[in-house]
Amino acid sequence: MPAVLSGARMVGCQFEAAKGAVVGPVFVDEEATRSLGGGELEGWLSAQGAESVQVVG
């Protein structure tokens, strides 16, 4: 089962070696104005060290 993170604020989270599946979109900035989902979120997570996380929604 994927983790449902819709609307979560991901600023300051550590993602190194994270794996699994998530549902977004999530906020990726301090002000909660930049929301990413789908392929954009997957790319952002990968850039944060979560190379084995798949975004499924």
Secondary structure as UniProt FT lines:
FT   STRAND          3..4
FT   TURN            6..7
FT   TURN            11..12
FT   TURN            16..17
FT   STRAND          19..23
FT   STRAND          26..27
FT   TURN            30..31
FT   STRAND          35..36
FT   HELIX           38..47
FT   TURN            48..49
FT   STRAND          52..55
//
